[in-house]
Amino acid sequence: MLNHYYTIEKDGQFELEIKKSRFICHLKRVTSEIEAQNFIQSIKKEHHKANHNCVAYLIGEHDEIQRAYDDGEPSGTAGVPMLEVLKKRQLKNVVVVVTRYFGGIKLGAGGLIRAYGKAVSQGLNNSGIVERRLHTQIVVVTAYPVSGKLENALREAGYMIKDILYSDVVSFVCLVDQEQLNQFQTEIIEWLNGQVSFKIGKDVYCDKKITS
């Protein structure tokens, strides 16, 4: 698994008008080509009266799946420029469909390339970008008398507490960035003078919003 990668924060759409043509950019986070194709078909069904529903997507840790479709626009003027925007932003696991309702004014090859690229770029700005970082779930087990001290220290240090479980002991279920895992355990041992044990769990991705 990658330590981190970038993708869209949320699914969504963004519309702009260029020389009387409507360009509607639809974006979705996906994890498989089947999921991407299902999304594409749903957009085509919704906008079946549109002149074009052009497509681009990047899927996989190493962009193993890359597709670009012009859907009737001149070859290379829609899908490829859309895909290039995704690549330039270094995004993964994203499908984008740009629906065009022709307004009667021809844009030419260069105009189309700019229009489709702009639609995707502004659509991405609207949806937002996040960094997905690999975190390890780690359960910190300690006794009741020091649990309050530990909770305060964890929150002050900015660590992510997913849950707190109470039984004969107190268990803090934390999600820790893999690069901070050793530091996390060392700090807690120091905070509690060794009165603690750890249970390492599964790895999961957590989103961190990217601010421009």
Buried (B, 14 or more C-beta within 10 A) or exposed (E): EEEBBBBBBEBBBBBBEBEEBBBBBBBBBBEEBEBBBEBBEEBBEBBEEBBBBBBBBBBEEEBEBEBBBBBEBEEEBBBBBBBBBBEEBEBBBBBBBBBBBBBEEEBEEEBBBBBBBBBBBBBBEBBBBBBBBBBBBBBBBBEEEBBEEBBEBBEEEEBBBBEBEEEEEBBBBBBBBBEBBEEBBEBBEEBBEEEBEBEEBEEBBBBEEEEE
